[in-house]
Amino acid sequence: MIESTYQDTRDKMGKTIEALKKELMRVRTGRASLSLLDGIRVDYYGTLTPLNQMASVAIPESRLITIQPWDVSALRDIEKAILKSDLGLTPSNDGKLIRLAIPPLTAERRRDLVKVVNKICEEYKVAVRNIRRDSNEMIKGFKKDGDIAEDDAFRAQDEIQKITDGYIRDIEGIHKEKEKEILEF
């Protein structure tokens, strides 16, 4: 019963870490990355379609992304979707291919991105702490129902705290890595 609570806590916190990594991949670092385009949906014949399902996306250079739609008539729609997104990039269209030039980040923009990363990481730390709270509530429920002794409940809460501390350290490590990547010229 307590072991399943530990495992459930680890599973939920692990999923939180994965979600954090995915979200941080979308933060622009001055280098071209296909993950920048992950959230873009294009209105294609009335259906919002993920960009990667309607075009070939490539990175020929470190600061350039090329998008070649399988249906050339969708070029305008793809351009509109990129302009509407929060990427802050302007696509250039040559009739067959869309090019997205990734400009180098200014020092001010880098500081702004570091603040965004700080905020994202803090939100995920709060999510991990909420999982800890829920797990501790389960343990307290077991104790209240008489399923476990009081000493076992204290040990279980201590173990849940150790699990939480480990995941918070993971988030801090991911945070430092992303910050270094942003500030690197």
Salt bridges, closest charged atoms under 4 A:
ASP8 OD2 - LYS12 NZ 3.43
GLU18 OE2 - LYS21 NZ 3.88
GLU79 OE1 - ARG76 NH1 2.97
ASP94 OD2 - ARG99 NH1 3.13
GLU122 OE2 - ARG129 NH1 3.54
GLU123 OE2 - LYS119 NZ 3.37
ASP134 OD1 - ARG133 NH2 3.31
GLU137 OE2 - LYS140 NZ 3.89
ASP152 OD1 - ARG155 NH2 2.71
ASP158 OD2 - LYS162 NZ 3.80
GLU159 OE2 - ARG10 NH2 3.81
GLU172 OE2 - LYS125 NZ 3.39
GLU179 OE1 - HIS175 NE2 3.41
GLU181 OE2 - LYS178 NZ 3.67
GLU184 OE2 - ARG31 NH2 2.98
